[in-house]
Amino acid sequence: MCISVEHDIVNLIGATNVEIVHIGEERNRIAEAEKAGVKSVPALVTPNGNVLHINYGASMADVKG
Amino acid sequence: MCISVEHDIVNLIGATNVEIVHIGEERNRIAEAEKAGVKSVPALVTPNGNVLHINYGASMADVKG
């Protein structure tokens, strides 16, 4: 997630209730994110599996380079 | 907000911590939303004034018709 959005989400939901994945750095999790339905980042995957794409930052294609 | 996104946000943040505005119905609040920086809906305005645009649904121009 973008840092600003990350802070907003953590403040709203609570740090213990959300897992932060910096997909550009943790590249071994790109496949997992795509399987979850993440099309762009930042995104928030909800407990029931919905994906909220937030403030379109970069496509997964851009992240994968 | 779109109903699905609305439910996700309420589940994550808690119904008492978020005000739901259906901007297509509460047209007298369009100006307030635009002033807050809402460019498209659904969107979440955080306590510190940031705007998280979620799953780009419709532009404010579309809402205003």
Backbone of each chain as nested JSON, in Angstrom:
{
  "chains": [
    {"id": "A", "residues": [
      {"number": 1, "name": "MET", "atoms": {"N": [0.847, -1.204, 0.0], "CA": [0.0, 0.0, 0.0], "C": [0.882, 1.254, 0.0]}},
      {"number": 2, "name": "CYS", "atoms": {"N": [0.358, 2.301, -0.572], "CA": [1.03, 3.585, -0.404], "C": [1.062, 3.902, 1.09]}},
      {"number": 3, "name": "ILE", "atoms": {"N": [2.108, 4.579, 1.531], "CA": [2.286, 4.825, 2.962], "C": [1.129, 5.62, 3.548]}},
      {"number": 4, "name": "SER", "atoms": {"N": [0.682, 6.646, 2.851], "CA": [-0.398, 7.476, 3.368], "C": [-1.678, 6.667, 3.556]}},
      {"number": 5, "name": "VAL", "atoms": {"N": [-2.019, 5.881, 2.566], "CA": [-3.218, 5.052, 2.657], "C": [-3.041, 4.006, 3.755]}},
      {"number": 6, "name": "GLU", "atoms": {"N": [-1.822, 3.474, 3.858], "CA": [-1.541, 2.483, 4.906], "C": [-1.848, 3.065, 6.277]}},
      {"number": 7, "name": "HIS", "atoms": {"N": [-1.387, 4.281, 6.527], "CA": [-1.632, 4.917, 7.829], "C": [-3.119, 5.136, 8.062]}},
      {"number": 8, "name": "ASP", "atoms": {"N": [-3.81, 5.576, 7.017], "CA": [-5.251, 5.812, 7.155], "C": [-5.986, 4.524, 7.522]}},
      {"number": 9, "name": "ILE", "atoms": {"N": [-5.642, 3.444, 6.831], "CA": [-6.32, 2.175, 7.069], "C": [-6.005, 1.643, 8.464]}},
      {"number": 10, "name": "VAL", "atoms": {"N": [-4.748, 1.735, 8.859], "CA": [-4.355, 1.264, 10.185], "C": [-5.082, 2.068, 11.261]}},
      {"number": 11, "name": "ASN", "atoms": {"N": [-5.184, 3.373, 11.057], "CA": [-5.879, 4.211, 12.03], "C": [-7.353, 3.847, 12.116]}},
      {"number": 12, "name": "LEU", "atoms": {"N": [-7.953, 3.492, 10.987], "CA": [-9.385, 3.211, 10.955], "C": [-9.709, 1.815, 11.478]}},
      {"number": 13, "name": "ILE", "atoms": {"N": [-8.889, 0.855, 11.117], "CA": [-9.223, -0.538, 11.398], "C": [-8.452, -1.076, 12.601]}},
      {"number": 14, "name": "GLY", "atoms": {"N": [-7.282, -0.508, 12.845], "CA": [-6.45, -0.986, 13.944], "C": [-5.336, -1.873, 13.422]}},
      {"number": 15, "name": "ALA", "atoms": {"N": [-4.121, -1.618, 13.904], "CA": [-2.942, -2.314, 13.383], "C": [-3.028, -3.825, 13.576]}},
      {"number": 16, "name": "THR", "atoms": {"N": [-3.73, -4.255, 14.618], "CA": [-3.799, -5.684, 14.897], "C": [-4.83, -6.389, 14.019]}},
      {"number": 17, "name": "ASN", "atoms": {"N": [-5.608, -5.595, 13.278], "CA": [-6.686, -6.18, 12.483], "C": [-6.398, -6.211, 10.985]}},
      {"number": 18, "name": "VAL", "atoms": {"N": [-5.194, -5.795, 10.627], "CA": [-4.878, -5.747, 9.203], "C": [-3.425, -6.162, 9.006]}},
      {"number": 19, "name": "GLU", "atoms": {"N": [-3.184, -6.965, 7.987], "CA": [-1.826, -7.342, 7.659], "C": [-1.325, -6.446, 6.535]}},
      {"number": 20, "name": "ILE", "atoms": {"N": [-0.194, -5.823, 6.763], "CA": [0.381, -4.925, 5.758], "C": [1.371, -5.716, 4.899]}},
      {"number": 21, "name": "VAL", "atoms": {"N": [1.152, -5.693, 3.601], "CA": [2.083, -6.328, 2.671], "C": [2.546, -5.276, 1.665]}},
      {"number": 22, "name": "HIS", "atoms": {"N": [3.84, -5.014, 1.648], "CA": [4.385, -4.096, 0.634], "C": [4.752, -4.948, -0.571]}},
      {"number": 23, "name": "ILE", "atoms": {"N": [3.828, -4.979, -1.509], "CA": [3.925, -5.965, -2.578], "C": [5.137, -5.72, -3.481]}},
      {"number": 24, "name": "GLY", "atoms": {"N": [5.592, -4.473, -3.534], "CA": [6.77, -4.186, -4.34], "C": [8.04, -4.763, -3.742]}},
      {"number": 25, "name": "GLU", "atoms": {"N": [8.009, -4.961, -2.421], "CA": [9.178, -5.502, -1.726], "C": [9.04, -7.004, -1.468]}},
      {"number": 26, "name": "GLU", "atoms": {"N": [7.82, -7.415, -1.12], "CA": [7.595, -8.836, -0.819], "C": [7.07, -9.519, -2.078]}},
      {"number": 27, "name": "ARG", "atoms": {"N": [7.961, -9.647, -3.041], "CA": [7.554, -10.087, -4.37], "C": [7.089, -11.543, -4.392]}},
      {"number": 28, "name": "ASN", "atoms": {"N": [7.485, -12.297, -3.391], "CA": [7.031, -13.678, -3.315], "C": [5.542, -13.781, -2.967]}},
      {"number": 29, "name": "ARG", "atoms": {"N": [4.913, -12.638, -2.68], "CA": [3.488, -12.656, -2.36], "C": [2.619, -12.09, -3.485]}},
      {"number": 30, "name": "ILE", "atoms": {"N": [3.239, -11.776, -4.594], "CA": [2.483, -11.221, -5.73], "C": [1.437, -12.215, -6.224]}},
      {"number": 31, "name": "ALA", "atoms": {"N": [1.822, -13.474, -6.353], "CA": [0.884, -14.488, -6.85], "C": [-0.301, -14.631, -5.903]}},
      {"number": 32, "name": "GLU", "atoms": {"N": [-0.009, -14.603, -4.598], "CA": [-1.067, -14.7, -3.586], "C": [-2.035, -13.518, -3.707]}},
      {"number": 33, "name": "ALA", "atoms": {"N": [-1.473, -12.336, -3.919], "CA": [-2.315, -11.138, -4.045], "C": [-3.195, -11.228, -5.293]}},
      {"number": 34, "name": "GLU", "atoms": {"N": [-2.605, -11.657, -6.386], "CA": [-3.376, -11.76, -7.635], "C": [-4.48, -12.801, -7.498]}},
      {"number": 35, "name": "LYS", "atoms": {"N": [-4.16, -13.901, -6.82], "CA": [-5.164, -14.95, -6.614], "C": [-6.32, -14.416, -5.766]}},
      {"number": 36, "name": "ALA", "atoms": {"N": [-6.0, -13.488, -4.853], "CA": [-7.038, -12.91, -3.995], "C": [-7.889, -11.895, -4.743]}},
      {"number": 37, "name": "GLY", "atoms": {"N": [-7.443, -11.541, -5.962], "CA": [-8.237, -10.615, -6.755], "C": [-7.694, -9.199, -6.79]}},
      {"number": 38, "name": "VAL", "atoms": {"N": [-6.485, -9.011, -6.267], "CA": [-5.889, -7.674, -6.256], "C": [-5.473, -7.292, -7.678]}},
      {"number": 39, "name": "LYS", "atoms": {"N": [-6.045, -6.216, -8.196], "CA": [-5.766, -5.754, -9.565], "C": [-4.82, -4.568, -9.561]}},
      {"number": 40, "name": "SER", "atoms": {"N": [-4.832, -3.8, -8.475], "CA": [-3.964, -2.638, -8.353], "C": [-3.685, -2.419, -6.874]}},
      {"number": 41, "name": "VAL", "atoms": {"N": [-2.673, -1.637, -6.597], "CA": [-2.342, -1.306, -5.209], "C": [-2.378, 0.206, -5.042]}},
      {"number": 42, "name": "PRO", "atoms": {"N": [-2.698, 0.697, -3.838], "CA": [-3.066, -0.071, -2.656], "C": [-4.433, -0.743, -2.77]}},
      {"number": 43, "name": "ALA", "atoms": {"N": [-4.564, -1.86, -2.052], "CA": [-5.832, -2.574, -1.997], "C": [-6.004, -3.173, -0.612]}},
      {"number": 44, "name": "LEU", "atoms": {"N": [-7.263, -3.36, -0.248], "CA": [-7.571, -3.965, 1.044], "C": [-8.435, -5.197, 0.794]}},
      {"number": 45, "name": "VAL", "atoms": {"N": [-7.938, -6.368, 1.222], "CA": [-8.716, -7.604, 1.107], "C": [-9.467, -7.782, 2.414]}},
      {"number": 46, "name": "THR", "atoms": {"N": [-10.79, -7.86, 2.325], "CA": [-11.61, -7.949, 3.535], "C": [-11.687, -9.391, 4.019]}},
      {"number": 47, "name": "PRO", "atoms": {"N": [-12.114, -9.573, 5.292], "CA": [-12.204, -10.93, 5.845], "C": [-13.063, -11.869, 5.004]}},
      {"number": 48, "name": "ASN", "atoms": {"N": [-14.07, -11.32, 4.332], "CA": [-14.925, -12.198, 3.524], "C": [-14.454, -12.313, 2.08]}},
      {"number": 49, "name": "GLY", "atoms": {"N": [-13.249, -11.801, 1.812], "CA": [-12.639, -12.043, 0.516], "C": [-12.877, -10.982, -0.547]}},
      {"number": 50, "name": "ASN", "atoms": {"N": [-13.637, -9.943, -0.198], "CA": [-13.796, -8.857, -1.166], "C": [-12.502, -8.059, -1.253]}},
      {"number": 51, "name": "VAL", "atoms": {"N": [-12.27, -7.457, -2.391], "CA": [-11.089, -6.611, -2.553], "C": [-11.528, -5.169, -2.782]}},
      {"number": 52, "name": "LEU", "atoms": {"N": [-11.065, -4.291, -1.904], "CA": [-11.324, -2.872, -2.086], "C": [-10.072, -2.247, -2.668]}},
      {"number": 53, "name": "HIS", "atoms": {"N": [-10.166, -1.776, -3.901], "CA": [-9.036, -1.089, -4.523], "C": [-9.144, 0.389, -4.169]}},
      {"number": 54, "name": "ILE", "atoms": {"N": [-8.077, 0.926, -3.622], "CA": [-8.123, 2.276, -3.047], "C": [-7.22, 3.237, -3.817]}},
      {"number": 55, "name": "ASN", "atoms": {"N": [-7.791, 4.396, -4.163], "CA": [-6.975, 5.458, -4.775], "C": [-5.977, 4.912, -5.788]}},
      {"number": 56, "name": "TYR", "atoms": {"N": [-6.494, 4.235, -6.777], "CA": [-5.657, 3.589, -7.804], "C": [-4.238, 4.155, -7.885]}},
      {"number": 57, "name": "GLY", "atoms": {"N": [-3.291, 3.335, -7.458], "CA": [-1.904, 3.798, -7.448], "C": [-1.099, 3.191, -8.567]}},
      {"number": 58, "name": "ALA", "atoms": {"N": [-1.029, 1.874, -8.567], "CA": [-0.25, 1.182, -9.599], "C": [-0.91, -0.153, -9.88]}},
      {"number": 59, "name": "SER", "atoms": {"N": [-0.882, -0.536, -11.13], "CA": [-1.441, -1.843, -11.495], "C": [-0.498, -2.943, -11.049]}},
      {"number": 60, "name": "MET", "atoms": {"N": [-1.007, -4.14, -10.921], "CA": [-0.157, -5.265, -10.559], "C": [0.914, -5.475, -11.636]}},
      {"number": 61, "name": "ALA", "atoms": {"N": [0.559, -5.166, -12.879], "CA": [1.534, -5.289, -13.959], "C": [2.723, -4.348, -13.702]}},
      {"number": 62, "name": "ASP", "atoms": {"N": [2.428, -3.138, -13.225], "CA": [3.499, -2.191, -12.92], "C": [4.355, -2.707, -11.764]}},
      {"number": 63, "name": "VAL", "atoms": {"N": [3.683, -3.261, -10.76], "CA": [4.406, -3.768, -9.589], "C": [5.325, -4.913, -9.992]}},
      {"number": 64, "name": "LYS", "atoms": {"N": [4.814, -5.751, -10.881], "CA": [5.609, -6.919, -11.309], "C": [6.763, -6.502, -12.221]}},
      {"number": 65, "name": "GLY", "atoms": {"N": [6.612, -5.372, -12.837], "CA": [7.684, -4.835, -13.7], "C": [7.857, -5.696, -14.911]}}
    ]},
    {"id": "B", "residues": [
      {"number": 1, "name": "MET", "atoms": {"N": [-22.189, 5.292, -1.235], "CA": [-21.295, 4.172, -1.537], "C": [-22.085, 3.045, -2.192]}},
      {"number": 2, "name": "CYS", "atoms": {"N": [-21.419, 2.243, -2.976], "CA": [-22.06, 1.015, -3.45], "C": [-22.386, 0.166, -2.224]}},
      {"number": 3, "name": "ILE", "atoms": {"N": [-23.468, -0.579, -2.277], "CA": [-23.929, -1.322, -1.119], "C": [-22.875, -2.329, -0.648]}},
      {"number": 4, "name": "SER", "atoms": {"N": [-22.242, -3.032, -1.566], "CA": [-21.262, -4.036, -1.18], "C": [-20.091, -3.402, -0.436]}},
      {"number": 5, "name": "VAL", "atoms": {"N": [-19.58, -2.309, -0.977], "CA": [-18.472, -1.609, -0.339], "C": [-18.927, -1.053, 1.01]}},
      {"number": 6, "name": "GLU", "atoms": {"N": [-20.148, -0.572, 1.043], "CA": [-20.689, -0.035, 2.3], "C": [-20.657, -1.097, 3.388]}},
      {"number": 7, "name": "HIS", "atoms": {"N": [-21.111, -2.287, 3.066], "CA": [-21.121, -3.368, 4.049], "C": [-19.699, -3.715, 4.496]}},
      {"number": 8, "name": "ASP", "atoms": {"N": [-18.777, -3.773, 3.534], "CA": [-17.395, -4.103, 3.877], "C": [-16.815, -3.07, 4.842]}},
      {"number": 9, "name": "ILE", "atoms": {"N": [-17.049, -1.801, 4.538], "CA": [-16.486, -0.732, 5.372], "C": [-17.105, -0.751, 6.77]}},
      {"number": 10, "name": "VAL", "atoms": {"N": [-18.422, -0.936, 6.831], "CA": [-19.101, -0.984, 8.131], "C": [-18.584, -2.161, 8.942]}},
      {"number": 11, "name": "ASN", "atoms": {"N": [-18.387, -3.292, 8.287], "CA": [-17.875, -4.462, 9.0], "C": [-16.467, -4.214, 9.53]}},
      {"number": 12, "name": "LEU", "atoms": {"N": [-15.662, -3.51, 8.769], "CA": [-14.266, -3.282, 9.146], "C": [-14.127, -2.193, 10.203]}},
      {"number": 13, "name": "ILE", "atoms": {"N": [-14.892, -1.145, 10.072], "CA": [-14.683, 0.042, 10.91], "C": [-15.705, 0.125, 12.036]}},
      {"number": 14, "name": "GLY", "atoms": {"N": [-16.884, -0.457, 11.803], "CA": [-17.947, -0.394, 12.795], "C": [-18.969, 0.662, 12.417]}},
      {"number": 15, "name": "ALA", "atoms": {"N": [-20.233, 0.299, 12.516], "CA": [-21.309, 1.182, 12.059], "C": [-21.326, 2.506, 12.814]}},
      {"number": 16, "name": "THR", "atoms": {"N": [-20.868, 2.494, 14.061], "CA": [-20.923, 3.721, 14.852], "C": [-19.765, 4.663, 14.536]}},
      {"number": 17, "name": "ASN", "atoms": {"N": [-18.798, 4.166, 13.744], "CA": [-17.608, 4.966, 13.462], "C": [-17.587, 5.556, 12.061]}},
      {"number": 18, "name": "VAL", "atoms": {"N": [-18.673, 5.361, 11.328], "CA": [-18.679, 5.868, 9.965], "C": [-20.075, 6.389, 9.631]}},
      {"number": 19, "name": "GLU", "atoms": {"N": [-20.12, 7.506, 8.959], "CA": [-21.397, 8.043, 8.515], "C": [-21.606, 7.657, 7.066]}},
      {"number": 20, "name": "ILE", "atoms": {"N": [-22.727, 7.03, 6.793], "CA": [-23.05, 6.601, 5.431], "C": [-23.865, 7.692, 4.742]}},
      {"number": 21, "name": "VAL", "atoms": {"N": [-23.388, 8.146, 3.611], "CA": [-24.135, 9.118, 2.815], "C": [-24.329, 8.544, 1.417]}},
      {"number": 22, "name": "HIS", "atoms": {"N": [-25.572, 8.356, 1.024], "CA": [-25.865, 7.921, -0.342], "C": [-26.007, 9.173, -1.185]}},
      {"number": 23, "name": "ILE", "atoms": {"N": [-24.923, 9.517, -1.824], "CA": [-24.825, 10.84, -2.446], "C": [-25.788, 10.992, -3.604]}},
      {"number": 24, "name": "GLY", "atoms": {"N": [-26.176, 9.885, -4.217], "CA": [-27.139, 9.97, -5.309], "C": [-28.528, 10.336, -4.816]}},
      {"number": 25, "name": "GLU", "atoms": {"N": [-28.795, 10.018, -3.524], "CA": [-30.099, 10.306, -2.944], "C": [-30.08, 11.594, -2.121]}},
      {"number": 26, "name": "GLU", "atoms": {"N": [-28.978, 11.781, -1.396], "CA": [-28.876, 12.98, -0.552], "C": [-28.137, 14.064, -1.333]}},
      {"number": 27, "name": "ARG", "atoms": {"N": [-28.82, 14.574, -2.34], "CA": [-28.165, 15.469, -3.294], "C": [-27.744, 16.792, -2.661]}},
      {"number": 28, "name": "ASN", "atoms": {"N": [-28.372, 17.136, -1.549], "CA": [-27.99, 18.383, -0.892], "C": [-26.614, 18.283, -0.227]}},
      {"number": 29, "name": "ARG", "atoms": {"N": [-26.007, 17.091, -0.264], "CA": [-24.687, 16.943, 0.341], "C": [-23.585, 16.796, -0.709]}},
      {"number": 30, "name": "ILE", "atoms": {"N": [-23.941, 16.947, -1.973], "CA": [-22.949, 16.817, -3.039], "C": [-21.853, 17.875, -2.896]}},
      {"number": 31, "name": "ALA", "atoms": {"N": [-22.257, 19.112, -2.63], "CA": [-21.275, 20.191, -2.514], "C": [-20.318, 19.923, -1.359]}},
      {"number": 32, "name": "GLU", "atoms": {"N": [-20.872, 19.426, -0.244], "CA": [-20.052, 19.09, 0.919], "C": [-19.041, 18.005, 0.57]}},
      {"number": 33, "name": "ALA", "atoms": {"N": [-19.499, 17.011, -0.159], "CA": [-18.592, 15.922, -0.548], "C": [-17.49, 16.432, -1.46]}},
      {"number": 34, "name": "GLU", "atoms": {"N": [-17.855, 17.24, -2.425], "CA": [-16.856, 17.777, -3.351], "C": [-15.844, 18.649, -2.609]}},
      {"number": 35, "name": "LYS", "atoms": {"N": [-16.326, 19.419, -1.657], "CA": [-15.439, 20.28, -0.869], "C": [-14.463, 19.426, -0.06]}},
      {"number": 36, "name": "ALA", "atoms": {"N": [-14.918, 18.247, 0.366], "CA": [-14.072, 17.336, 1.143], "C": [-13.043, 16.635, 0.26]}},
      {"number": 37, "name": "GLY", "atoms": {"N": [-13.213, 16.773, -1.058], "CA": [-12.229, 16.178, -1.961], "C": [-12.698, 14.901, -2.628]}},
      {"number": 38, "name": "VAL", "atoms": {"N": [-13.983, 14.59, -2.483], "CA": [-14.514, 13.371, -3.102], "C": [-14.614, 13.569, -4.611]}},
      {"number": 39, "name": "LYS", "atoms": {"N": [-13.895, 12.744, -5.351], "CA": [-13.873, 12.846, -6.812], "C": [-14.744, 11.782, -7.455]}},
      {"number": 40, "name": "SER", "atoms": {"N": [-14.931, 10.665, -6.766], "CA": [-15.745, 9.572, -7.274], "C": [-16.317, 8.831, -6.074]}},
      {"number": 41, "name": "VAL", "atoms": {"N": [-17.331, 8.039, -6.332], "CA": [-17.928, 7.248, -5.268], "C": [-17.892, 5.776, -5.649]}},
      {"number": 42, "name": "PRO", "atoms": {"N": [-17.79, 4.861, -4.693], "CA": [-17.726, 5.117, -3.264], "C": [-16.4, 5.725, -2.819]}},
      {"number": 43, "name": "ALA", "atoms": {"N": [-16.464, 6.482, -1.732], "CA": [-15.263, 7.061, -1.152], "C": [-15.418, 7.101, 0.357]}},
      {"number": 44, "name": "LEU", "atoms": {"N": [-14.265, 7.09, 1.033], "CA": [-14.258, 7.146, 2.488], "C": [-13.424, 8.345, 2.894]}},
      {"number": 45, "name": "VAL", "atoms": {"N": [-14.036, 9.289, 3.613], "CA": [-13.303, 10.445, 4.126], "C": [-12.846, 10.095, 5.545]}},
      {"number": 46, "name": "THR", "atoms": {"N": [-11.537, 10.147, 5.765], "CA": [-10.999, 9.739, 7.064], "C": [-11.086, 10.896, 8.053]}},
      {"number": 47, "name": "PRO", "atoms": {"N": [-10.931, 10.578, 9.366], "CA": [-11.025, 11.638, 10.389], "C": [-10.039, 12.784, 10.155]}},
      {"number": 48, "name": "ASN", "atoms": {"N": [-8.893, 12.493, 9.547], "CA": [-7.915, 13.559, 9.305], "C": [-8.101, 14.222, 7.942]}},
      {"number": 49, "name": "GLY", "atoms": {"N": [-9.192, 13.888, 7.278], "CA": [-9.533, 14.622, 6.067], "C": [-9.039, 14.017, 4.767]}},
      {"number": 50, "name": "ASN", "atoms": {"N": [-8.323, 12.913, 4.854], "CA": [-7.919, 12.247, 3.608], "C": [-9.134, 11.601, 2.956]}},
      {"number": 51, "name": "VAL", "atoms": {"N": [-9.093, 11.454, 1.66], "CA": [-10.179, 10.793, 0.945], "C": [-9.648, 9.52, 0.304]}},
      {"number": 52, "name": "LEU", "atoms": {"N": [-10.237, 8.414, 0.672], "CA": [-9.901, 7.135, 0.041], "C": [-10.977, 6.829, -0.986]}},
      {"number": 53, "name": "HIS", "atoms": {"N": [-10.598, 6.851, -2.249], "CA": [-11.546, 6.493, -3.307], "C": [-11.449, 4.99, -3.513]}},
      {"number": 54, "name": "ILE", "atoms": {"N": [-12.592, 4.321, -3.462], "CA": [-12.613, 2.867, -3.437], "C": [-13.295, 2.292, -4.673]}},
      {"number": 55, "name": "ASN", "atoms": {"N": [-12.636, 1.33, -5.304], "CA": [-13.267, 0.605, -6.424], "C": [-14.047, 1.525, -7.342]}},
      {"number": 56, "name": "TYR", "atoms": {"N": [-13.351, 2.498, -7.893], "CA": [-13.972, 3.538, -8.735], "C": [-15.309, 3.095, -9.309]}},
      {"number": 57, "name": "GLY", "atoms": {"N": [-16.377, 3.721, -8.822], "CA": [-17.71, 3.349, -9.27], "C": [-18.272, 4.365, -10.244]}},
      {"number": 58, "name": "ALA", "atoms": {"N": [-18.4, 5.601, -9.77], "CA": [-18.964, 6.66, -10.599], "C": [-18.316, 7.976, -10.217]}},
      {"number": 59, "name": "SER", "atoms": {"N": [-18.094, 8.813, -11.207], "CA": [-17.533, 10.131, -10.928], "C": [-18.599, 11.016, -10.312]}},
      {"number": 60, "name": "MET", "atoms": {"N": [-18.154, 12.054, -9.643], "CA": [-19.124, 12.99, -9.076], "C": [-19.943, 13.631, -10.194]}},
      {"number": 61, "name": "ALA", "atoms": {"N": [-19.33, 13.793, -11.364], "CA": [-20.065, 14.356, -12.505], "C": [-21.235, 13.444, -12.872]}},
      {"number": 62, "name": "ASP", "atoms": {"N": [-20.989, 12.131, -12.819], "CA": [-22.061, 11.185, -13.115], "C": [-23.167, 11.27, -12.064]}},
      {"number": 63, "name": "VAL", "atoms": {"N": [-22.748, 11.393, -10.799], "CA": [-23.721, 11.461, -9.705], "C": [-24.591, 12.708, -9.833]}},
      {"number": 64, "name": "LYS", "atoms": {"N": [-23.914, 13.806, -10.211], "CA": [-24.636, 15.069, -10.335], "C": [-25.562, 15.053, -11.548]}},
      {"number": 65, "name": "GLY", "atoms": {"N": [-25.209, 14.214, -12.523], "CA": [-26.069, 14.06, -13.692], "C": [-26.111, 15.347, -14.508]}}
    ]}
  ]
}
